[in-house]
Structures are given as structure tokens and as C-alpha cells.
């Protein structure tokens, strides 16, 4: 049997982290078995579905690199097909029209709950001749005997009694099809062999299997994934921070890091933590997914992200850094090559957003010094070392790390000072803080003109402070 999986998000919001993991596991399973991966947009909720949400989903999939073989298919484009299958079920006596008012349904439900019975429709309209032109819904005639056995690839054998299932509505009174029905028709038409989805859909599975069997179709194999919890062990919500794939991009994570992180949220291969994508495809198996819920660990994600920032081609990482610089209104083409910045900063930062903030001084002058750094290092005692450095740097023929390092050493030796007594005031003058890469690399990246201009500004500050005293 050829393997075919699908990812079927609803475009009512962003591509959340749980959905992204579902997409990844579906994609990995299809890729491992040489199968196909389908993207389907389940947009039958006409009131809440938006084009903006569709774009966010597509953008997130592209950023993660989860390319799909078929789609995207939109359920709103298939309403004629759903109507056709609905009529087939009506013609076979496997569905029926129901015109019970909502008030009666609610009253029936309350009575059943009062009797401690599971609420379900009592089939009052079954067998009645209801005019197709009057307001009504269409219900699936669910089996009442026996059970549905779901041999779930994650949860194992799960049994549902048909006596507990309701005659669910497959078409609303406005003519629109319902979720559980369109999913069945789509999985049937698209020949989906394996359905990988969150375990919040497990209770829908027996209903969908019964409809598939009524249509004479063998159900796909199901794998229901445990949920993802916040670091506090509670259900994910906005209070846990980033919830969508685009949030993680905005916060400066590389897609490779997020993919690796998502894969390890519920799946493992021994104690291995870092996986190349090709290796992940080769090793992944749904049967290895943990049965219990996984919890976010943002420290682990940051660790993974720094690993990829250091190990991936700096040219590739620089493209992602350029996006972060653009968010700060910095044009990365005006200044040093971002590749050089990545090499200088990848050991010092854990996200690209952090890197962009720390290296912003390379591309533009700053208005304020770090107060603590300026108080400690831009004192009157630093005036002569800075002035001598300014003179030496202005006359330097080659603006290279080697020449810059030698110049700092020479000035320190001439003044009989330790290297730090010269390098630290110089660093604060040039970058505004006491932390940066090596002073030679920092000066090289900032450039001669900007370095000299900033030293002059620091000297003015020192003189002004001296005069105030």
C-alpha cells in the first residue's frame, strides 16, 4: 500500500506549535516511506476562516521547509462533491432528514442528562417524509450495535461502543456540510492512508470510521498525538509566550532548530538530541512517539538554535539575520557583510533577534551609552589612552584585525598600561557597552570612519564630565 498522509489545519488563526508538530510528523512519515504528503485547508467554518490565516499557514509551512506534494486543497471548493456524497447516503437509507426544532433537541438533551444518560438524538424523524424544501438538517444513520475498534499507532487499541454514538448531523439547515463529514469525504477522495493528528480528535474517529464504512471504504490508519503542555505542565495558552510558528521566527529562531525541537517533543531515538533532517526522515517512526504529553522547554530550544547558528553555513544564517536587522530598520547592505557578523557573534548569542540587537551598533551610531559601562570606563583617567588610540587608529594604513590588535598593544605598552585599561574604554567608546567580540574584530566591523567618530564623542563626554567636577 502506498503511504499518503495529510495535514489539515483550519484557517481560523495562526499555525500553532501543536499543528506544526502534527504537520512535521505527517511529513516525516510520508517521506520515510516514499509516500505523498497532502496539505488541505479545512475552511468550512465560514464565519471564522480568513484569507489572512490561510496565508499565515502557508508561510509557516514554507518557512519550516515542509513542502507538500498535493494541495493546498480548500474544502469550500468541494461543496458540490459533499452534496453528491450526502445524496448517496440518503439514497441508500444511510442518512435521513430531520426537521426537529432546536428547542426540542435541547429539551431532549436536558431530559437525558437528568436521567444520567449520554445525550443523543432519539431518531424521531427517521422514516418520516420530510419536504426537502423546508428547513432541515441531514443526519447520518449511525450503527447502534457492536463497536468500533481503533488500532491507533500511538495509543494502541481503543474501543468505542456504537450505542454511545449519536446520529450526527452531516449537513446543516443552511446547506453547509459539517466537519466530521467533509473530513471523511476528503480522506476517501484523496486516498489518505494514514491520519496523524492531535488526540483531541480521537472521539471523532469512530464516527468518521462508521461513515467511511457506510460508503464502502476501508478507513485509514490513525495516529493520535498527545498534546503539548507549557513549561508549567499546564495546557498551552498565550501566557506561555510564543504559540505560533511565525512567533518563533520573529523571536529569531532558525527553522532547522524549531524542526529539531518539535521532533523531540514526543519522539525520540535513544538519547540523541540533534538530528539532520535527512537523518530524521530515515529514523522517524510513529510507533516511537511517546504516549504521554510533552512539555515545552525553551532553554532546550535556545540551545538547539545556538547549535544551528554555529554549525550551519554562515551565508545561510546571515539571510535570516538580515530579516532581523530589517525589523530594526537597519539596511544590512550598508555596512559589513552580515556573514562576517554571524561569524563574530554566533558564539555569543542564542537567537538571531538577540544577535541583531547586539550587533546593531555595527551598522548605526548609538545615542546612549550603557550607564554602568560609561561610569566605569569613560572616566578622566581614560582620556589619554583614548586620545592616543584615536591618533594611532587615524594613521593606520591597514584596517585589519591583526593591525588593529597590534595598535592597541602598542598604545598600552607606550602608556605602561595593561591591555584592558586601553581596550575597555575603547570598546565602550565604539559600541556603547562593555561587551562585544574581541576589540580588534569589533573595530574592524565598525569601520575606521565610525570608530574615529565615536571615539571623538566619548572624549567629549569625558572632558564634559571633568569640567563638571
C-alpha positions as CSV (number, residue, x, y, z in Angstrom):
1,X,0.0,0.0,0.0
2,X,1.3,3.4,-0.9
3,X,1.6,5.8,2.0
4,X,-0.3,9.1,1.9
5,X,-0.6,11.5,4.8
6,X,-2.2,14.9,5.2
7,X,-2.1,18.0,7.3
8,X,-5.4,19.7,7.5
9,X,-5.4,22.9,9.5
10,X,-8.4,25.2,9.9
11,X,-7.6,28.8,8.8
12,X,-9.2,30.4,11.9
13,X,-5.9,31.7,13.4
14,X,-2.2,31.1,13.2
15,X,-0.2,27.9,12.6
16,X,0.2,27.0,16.3
17,X,3.1,24.9,17.6
18,X,1.0,21.8,18.1
19,X,-0.2,22.0,14.5
20,X,3.3,22.4,13.3
21,X,4.4,19.3,15.1
22,X,1.5,17.3,13.6
23,X,2.5,18.6,10.1
24,X,6.1,17.6,10.8
25,X,5.2,14.0,11.9
26,X,2.9,13.5,9.0
27,X,5.6,14.8,6.6
28,X,8.3,12.7,8.1
29,X,6.2,9.5,7.9
30,X,5.3,10.1,4.3
31,X,8.9,10.9,3.4
32,X,10.4,7.9,5.2
33,X,8.1,5.6,3.3
34,X,8.5,7.3,-0.1
35,X,4.9,8.4,0.1
36,X,3.0,11.7,-0.5
37,X,2.1,14.5,1.8
38,X,-1.1,16.5,1.2
39,X,-2.0,20.0,2.5
40,X,-5.7,20.5,3.0
41,X,-7.3,23.7,4.3
42,X,-10.4,22.9,6.3
43,X,-12.2,26.2,5.8
44,X,-15.9,25.1,6.2
45,X,-16.2,27.4,9.3
46,X,-17.1,30.3,7.0
47,X,-17.6,32.8,9.8
48,X,-14.1,32.3,11.4
49,X,-12.0,31.3,8.4
50,X,-9.9,34.1,6.8
51,X,-7.6,34.5,3.9
52,X,-5.0,36.1,6.3
53,X,-5.0,32.8,8.3
54,X,-4.5,30.8,5.1
55,X,-1.5,32.9,4.2
56,X,0.0,32.5,7.7
57,X,-0.4,28.8,7.5
58,X,1.2,28.6,4.0
59,X,4.0,31.0,5.1
60,X,4.7,28.9,8.2
61,X,4.9,25.7,6.2
62,X,7.2,27.3,3.7
63,X,9.5,28.7,6.4
64,X,9.7,25.3,8.1
65,X,10.5,23.6,4.8
66,X,7.6,21.2,4.9
67,X,6.9,21.1,1.2
68,X,3.7,19.3,0.2
69,X,3.1,17.0,-2.8
70,X,-0.5,17.8,-3.3
71,X,-2.6,20.9,-2.5
72,X,-3.4,23.1,-0.9
73,X,-7.0,21.8,-1.3
74,X,-9.8,24.0,0.1
75,X,-12.9,22.4,1.4
76,X,-15.0,25.4,0.4
77,X,-14.2,24.5,-3.2
78,X,-15.7,21.0,-2.8
79,X,-19.2,21.7,-1.6
80,X,-20.7,20.1,-4.8
81,X,-18.8,16.9,-4.0
82,X,-20.0,16.8,-0.4
83,X,-23.6,17.3,-1.6
84,X,-23.2,14.4,-4.0
85,X,-22.0,12.0,-1.3
86,X,-24.7,13.2,1.0
87,X,-27.3,12.3,-1.6
88,X,-25.7,8.9,-2.0
89,X,-26.2,8.2,1.7
90,X,-29.8,9.4,1.5
91,X,-30.5,7.2,-1.4
92,X,-29.0,4.1,0.4
93,X,-31.0,4.8,3.6
94,X,-27.8,5.6,5.5
95,X,-28.8,9.2,6.2
96,X,-32.1,10.9,6.8
97,X,-33.7,14.4,7.0
98,X,-34.5,15.9,10.4
99,X,-36.6,19.0,11.0
100,X,-36.8,18.9,14.8
101,X,-36.6,22.4,16.2
102,X,-33.6,23.4,18.3
103,X,-35.9,23.8,21.3
104,X,-36.9,20.1,21.1
105,X,-33.3,18.9,20.7
106,X,-32.3,21.0,23.8
107,X,-35.2,19.7,25.8
108,X,-34.4,16.1,24.9
109,X,-30.7,16.7,25.9
110,X,-31.7,18.1,29.3
111,X,-34.0,15.1,30.0
112,X,-31.3,12.6,29.1
113,X,-28.7,14.3,31.3
114,X,-31.2,14.4,34.1
115,X,-31.6,10.6,33.7
116,X,-27.8,10.3,33.6
117,X,-27.9,9.2,30.0
118,X,-25.5,10.2,27.3
119,X,-27.3,12.8,25.2
120,X,-28.1,11.5,21.7
121,X,-30.8,12.2,19.1
122,X,-33.9,9.8,19.5
123,X,-34.5,9.3,15.8
124,X,-37.9,10.9,15.9
125,X,-37.6,11.9,12.2
126,X,-36.2,8.6,10.9
127,X,-38.6,7.2,8.3
128,X,-40.7,10.4,8.1
129,X,-41.4,12.0,4.8
130,X,-39.8,15.5,5.2
131,X,-40.1,18.0,2.4
132,X,-36.5,18.7,1.1
133,X,-37.6,22.4,0.6
134,X,-38.4,23.0,4.2
135,X,-35.7,23.9,6.8
136,X,-34.0,20.7,8.0
137,X,-30.7,19.0,8.7
138,X,-29.4,15.7,7.4
139,X,-28.2,13.1,9.9
140,X,-26.0,10.1,9.4
141,X,-27.7,6.8,10.5
142,X,-25.2,5.5,12.9
143,X,-25.0,1.8,13.8
144,X,-26.4,1.1,17.2
145,X,-24.9,-2.4,17.8
146,X,-21.4,-3.6,18.1
147,X,-18.3,-1.4,18.5
148,X,-15.6,0.5,16.6
149,X,-12.1,-0.7,17.2
150,X,-9.4,1.9,16.5
151,X,-5.9,0.3,16.3
152,X,-4.1,3.6,16.9
153,X,-0.4,3.7,16.1
154,X,0.3,5.8,19.2
155,X,-2.4,4.8,21.8
156,X,-2.8,1.2,20.8
157,X,-6.3,-0.5,20.7
158,X,-9.1,1.9,21.6
159,X,-12.7,0.5,21.6
160,X,-15.9,2.7,21.2
161,X,-19.4,1.3,21.7
162,X,-21.7,2.2,18.8
163,X,-24.5,2.5,21.4
164,X,-22.7,5.6,22.7
165,X,-22.6,7.4,19.4
166,X,-25.2,9.8,18.1
167,X,-26.8,10.2,14.6
168,X,-24.5,13.1,13.9
169,X,-25.5,16.0,11.6
170,X,-23.7,15.8,8.3
171,X,-25.4,18.8,6.7
172,X,-26.7,21.9,8.5
173,X,-30.0,23.6,7.8
174,X,-28.2,26.2,5.7
175,X,-27.0,23.5,3.4
176,X,-23.3,23.6,4.6
177,X,-21.6,20.3,5.4
178,X,-20.2,19.6,8.9
179,X,-16.6,18.9,9.9
180,X,-16.9,15.1,10.6
181,X,-18.5,14.5,7.2
182,X,-16.2,16.6,5.0
183,X,-13.1,15.1,6.6
184,X,-14.4,11.6,5.7
185,X,-15.1,12.6,2.1
186,X,-11.8,14.3,1.7
187,X,-9.8,11.4,3.2
188,X,-11.7,9.0,0.9
189,X,-11.3,11.0,-2.3
190,X,-7.6,11.9,-1.6
191,X,-6.8,8.2,-0.7
192,X,-5.3,9.1,2.6
193,X,-3.7,6.0,4.1
194,X,-2.6,7.4,7.5
195,X,-4.2,10.2,9.5
196,X,-1.8,11.8,12.0
197,X,-3.5,14.4,14.3
198,X,-3.9,15.5,17.8
199,X,-5.6,13.3,20.4
200,X,-8.4,15.9,20.8
201,X,-9.8,14.3,17.6
202,X,-9.8,10.8,19.0
203,X,-13.5,10.9,19.9
204,X,-14.4,11.9,16.3
205,X,-12.6,8.8,14.9
206,X,-15.4,6.2,15.5
207,X,-17.9,8.5,13.9
208,X,-15.7,9.0,10.9
209,X,-14.9,5.3,10.6
210,X,-18.6,4.5,10.6
211,X,-19.3,6.9,7.7
212,X,-16.4,5.6,5.7
213,X,-17.6,2.0,6.1
214,X,-21.1,3.1,5.1
215,X,-19.5,4.4,1.9
216,X,-17.8,1.1,1.4
217,X,-14.3,2.5,2.1
218,X,-11.6,1.0,4.3
219,X,-10.7,3.6,6.9
220,X,-7.1,4.9,7.1
221,X,-4.7,4.0,9.9
222,X,-4.9,6.6,12.7
223,X,-2.2,8.0,15.0
224,X,-3.4,10.5,17.7
225,X,-0.6,12.6,19.2
226,X,-0.6,13.6,22.8
227,X,-0.9,17.3,23.5
228,X,1.9,19.7,24.1
229,X,2.0,21.4,27.5
230,X,3.6,24.6,28.7
231,X,6.7,24.5,30.8
232,X,4.5,24.7,33.9
233,X,2.7,21.5,32.9
234,X,-0.5,23.3,32.0
235,X,-2.3,23.5,28.7
236,X,-0.7,25.8,26.3
237,X,-2.0,29.4,26.2
238,X,-0.8,32.9,25.4
239,X,0.7,33.2,28.8
240,X,3.4,30.7,27.8
241,X,4.8,33.1,25.2
242,X,5.3,32.2,21.6
243,X,2.4,30.0,20.4
244,X,2.7,30.2,16.6
245,X,5.4,29.3,14.1
246,X,5.7,32.9,13.0
247,X,6.2,33.9,16.6
248,X,9.3,31.7,16.8
249,X,10.6,33.2,13.5
250,X,10.0,36.7,14.9
251,X,11.9,35.8,18.0
252,X,15.0,34.8,16.0
253,X,14.9,31.0,15.8
254,X,16.1,29.1,12.7
255,X,13.6,26.7,11.1
256,X,16.1,23.9,11.5
257,X,16.2,24.4,15.3
258,X,12.4,24.5,15.5
259,X,12.0,21.4,13.4
260,X,14.6,19.5,15.5
261,X,12.9,20.8,18.7
262,X,9.4,19.8,17.5
263,X,10.6,16.3,16.5
264,X,11.9,15.8,20.1
265,X,8.6,16.9,21.6
266,X,7.2,13.4,21.9
267,X,9.5,11.4,19.7
268,X,13.0,10.1,20.5
269,X,15.8,7.9,19.1
270,X,17.8,6.8,22.0
271,X,19.4,9.8,23.8
272,X,20.2,11.6,20.6
273,X,19.2,15.3,20.7
274,X,20.4,16.7,17.3
275,X,19.2,15.4,14.0
276,X,19.9,16.5,10.5
277,X,16.6,16.5,8.5
278,X,17.7,13.6,6.3
279,X,18.6,11.6,9.4
280,X,15.3,12.4,10.9
281,X,13.5,11.1,7.9
282,X,15.4,7.9,8.0
283,X,14.9,7.2,11.7
284,X,11.4,8.5,12.3
285,X,8.6,6.1,13.2
286,X,5.2,7.0,14.5
287,X,5.3,3.9,16.8
288,X,8.2,5.5,18.7
289,X,6.0,8.5,19.7
290,X,5.6,8.8,23.5
291,X,2.1,8.1,24.8
292,X,2.2,11.0,27.4
293,X,2.0,14.7,26.8
294,X,5.2,16.6,26.2
295,X,6.1,19.9,27.8
296,X,7.9,22.9,26.2
297,X,11.4,23.6,27.3
298,X,12.5,26.9,25.8
299,X,16.0,26.5,27.2
300,X,16.4,23.4,25.1
301,X,15.1,25.3,22.0
302,X,17.6,28.1,22.6
303,X,20.4,25.6,23.0
304,X,19.4,23.9,19.7
305,X,19.2,27.3,18.0
306,X,22.7,28.3,19.0
307,X,23.9,24.9,17.8
308,X,22.5,25.5,14.4
309,X,23.6,29.2,14.3
310,X,27.2,27.9,14.9
311,X,27.0,24.8,12.6
312,X,25.1,25.9,9.6
313,X,26.7,27.8,6.7
314,X,27.1,31.4,7.9
315,X,25.9,32.6,4.5
316,X,22.6,30.8,5.2
317,X,22.3,32.1,8.7
318,X,23.1,35.6,7.5
319,X,20.0,35.6,5.4
320,X,17.9,35.0,8.5
321,X,19.9,37.6,10.4
322,X,19.2,40.2,7.6
323,X,15.5,39.7,8.3
324,X,16.0,40.6,12.0
325,X,18.1,43.6,11.1
326,X,15.4,44.8,8.8
327,X,13.0,44.7,11.7
328,X,15.3,47.2,13.5
329,X,15.2,49.5,10.4
330,X,18.8,48.5,9.6
331,X,19.8,48.1,6.0
332,X,22.4,45.2,6.1
333,X,23.7,46.3,2.7
334,X,25.1,49.5,4.3
335,X,27.9,48.1,6.4
336,X,29.9,44.9,6.8
337,X,28.7,41.7,5.2
338,X,26.2,40.1,7.6
339,X,28.1,36.8,7.1
340,X,31.0,38.4,9.0
341,X,28.7,39.5,11.7
342,X,27.3,36.0,12.1
343,X,30.8,34.6,12.5
344,X,31.7,37.2,15.1
345,X,28.5,36.8,17.1
346,X,27.3,33.2,16.8
347,X,29.2,32.1,19.9
348,X,27.8,35.0,22.0
349,X,24.0,34.8,21.3
350,X,21.3,32.1,21.2
351,X,18.8,33.7,18.9
352,X,19.1,35.9,15.7
353,X,16.9,38.6,17.3
354,X,19.4,38.8,20.2
355,X,22.3,38.9,17.6
356,X,20.6,41.7,15.7
357,X,20.2,43.8,18.8
358,X,23.8,43.2,20.0
359,X,25.3,44.0,16.6
360,X,23.1,47.0,15.7
361,X,26.0,49.4,16.7
362,X,28.0,48.0,13.8
363,X,25.5,49.5,11.3
364,X,24.5,52.7,13.0
365,X,25.6,55.1,15.7
366,X,24.0,54.9,19.1
367,X,22.6,57.7,21.2
368,X,23.3,56.4,24.7
369,X,26.0,54.5,26.5
370,X,25.3,51.7,28.9
371,X,25.3,53.8,32.2
372,X,27.3,51.3,34.2
373,X,29.9,50.8,31.4
374,X,30.3,54.5,30.8
375,X,30.6,55.3,34.5
376,X,33.3,52.7,34.9
377,X,35.3,53.1,31.8
378,X,34.8,56.6,30.4
379,X,36.4,58.4,33.3
380,X,39.1,61.2,33.1
381,X,41.8,58.5,33.6
382,X,40.7,57.1,30.2
383,X,41.1,60.3,28.3
384,X,44.8,59.9,27.4
385,X,44.5,56.2,26.3
386,X,41.5,57.1,24.2
387,X,43.2,60.1,22.7
388,X,46.4,58.1,21.9
389,X,44.2,55.3,20.3
390,X,42.4,57.9,18.2
391,X,45.7,59.2,16.9
392,X,47.1,55.8,16.2
393,X,44.0,54.5,14.5
394,X,43.6,57.6,12.3
395,X,47.1,56.9,10.9
396,X,46.7,53.2,10.5
397,X,47.3,52.1,6.9
398,X,45.5,48.7,7.1
399,X,42.2,48.3,8.9
400,X,42.7,44.6,9.6
401,X,42.2,42.6,12.9
402,X,46.0,42.0,13.0
403,X,46.9,45.6,12.6
404,X,44.2,46.8,15.0
405,X,45.3,44.3,17.7
406,X,48.9,45.4,17.3
407,X,48.0,49.0,17.6
408,X,46.1,48.5,20.9
409,X,49.0,46.6,22.3
410,X,51.5,49.3,21.2
411,X,49.5,52.1,22.8
412,X,49.1,50.1,26.0
413,X,52.8,49.4,26.1
414,X,53.7,53.0,25.5
415,X,51.5,54.1,28.4
416,X,52.7,51.2,30.5
417,X,49.1,50.0,31.0
418,X,47.5,46.6,30.9
419,X,45.7,45.8,27.7
420,X,42.3,46.0,29.4
421,X,42.9,49.6,30.5
422,X,43.1,50.6,26.9
423,X,40.7,48.1,25.3
424,X,37.8,48.6,27.6
425,X,37.4,52.4,27.3
426,X,37.9,52.0,23.6
427,X,35.2,49.3,23.4
428,X,32.7,51.4,25.4
429,X,33.5,54.4,23.2
430,X,32.9,52.4,20.0
431,X,30.0,50.2,20.9
432,X,28.4,51.8,24.0
433,X,28.7,48.8,26.2
434,X,31.5,46.8,27.9
435,X,30.7,43.6,26.0
436,X,31.4,42.8,22.3
437,X,33.6,40.4,20.3
438,X,37.4,41.0,20.6
439,X,38.3,44.7,20.3
440,X,40.2,44.1,17.0
441,X,37.2,42.3,15.4
442,X,34.9,45.0,16.8
443,X,36.9,47.8,15.4
444,X,37.1,46.1,12.0
445,X,33.4,45.5,11.8
446,X,32.5,49.1,12.9
447,X,35.0,50.6,10.4
448,X,37.5,53.4,10.5
449,X,35.2,56.4,10.0
450,X,32.6,55.3,12.5
451,X,35.2,54.2,15.1
452,X,37.0,57.6,15.0
453,X,33.7,59.5,15.1
454,X,32.6,57.6,18.2
455,X,36.0,58.0,20.0
456,X,35.6,61.7,19.5
457,X,32.2,61.6,21.0
458,X,33.5,59.7,24.0
459,X,36.4,62.1,24.5
460,X,33.9,65.0,24.5
461,X,31.9,63.2,27.2
462,X,35.0,62.6,29.4
463,X,36.0,66.3,29.0
464,X,32.5,67.5,29.9
465,X,32.4,65.3,33.0
466,X,35.9,66.6,34.0
467,X,34.7,70.2,33.7
468,X,31.5,69.5,35.7
469,X,33.7,68.3,38.6
